[in-house]
Amino acid sequence: MKITKPLLLIAVFFAFSCSKDEEPGLDKKAISLMEGNQIIAAPPALLASDDPQAQLAASWIVSANAMSSYLYYFNIPAGTQQSGSRITAPNGRVKDAGDYVTYIWEDENSGNSVAYQVSEESDRYVFEIFLKLDGEFDFLKYFHAEERKDRSQGSMKIYDIFGIYGDDASVVWLNYEWSRVGSLFNLTMTEYSESFVVDITIDQNTKAGSVVYYLEEQKEYELIWDGSGNGSWAYFDADGGVTDSGTWTA
């Protein structure tokens, strides 16, 4: 059968329309980190080791996985209806243009009002959590998360709205950044008060990985392990020289 130009144009238009209809809306978007039970999956033998350096590596993995407790707020309770109003907050930048979806509900555990807002930028989605604390009239931004649409990179800032380090609710007291290249997943955690940075890399296929700890922008130590949980460690001086090193067997 001869395919005419009008028929070809109709077919292309139909295919485009179907693919566009199948694209989930903003209300279906979620941070990729919510898809697993934990952020970092390490070798069980590493987590169970009694070696001090292996335990140090395990403690940072546990700290990274504690990020899951913050992701709890991104679980919208069943039956929650969308709000017609965009949430703004005095302590953090809020995108003021473009499409958005907002949900508001009461958290049964804390009694606080929670607002979840997702919006779209050209190459990423923006996820925001706001809390209205007991006795307050305005929402404060608690989380600001962004992730590229291809999920290759993302970040999440947690604001000090509970006054852990002072009265400035615009202070970011925890910052997470993550990236993916093939099977390698990297998570960087930066903490406000002690000015430390922890860089964790894990091969999601083999569970081999590493932890690098920086204090005041200086590399303090590095911990490396294989898929079985066996590893090596090294500590560094201000010039980057190794001051002590060793290995462990899980």
Beta strands, then each sheet from edge to edge (+ up, - down):
strand 1: 82-83
strand 2: 100-106
strand 3: 113-120
strand 4: 124-132
strand 5: 140-148
strand 6: 153-159
strand 7: 172-181
strand 8: 184-191
strand 9: 196-203
strand 10: 209-215
strand 11: 218-225
strand 12: 231-236
strand 13: 242-248
sheet 1: 1+ 2- 3+ 4- 5+ 6- 7+ 8- 9+ 10- 11+ 12- 13+
end
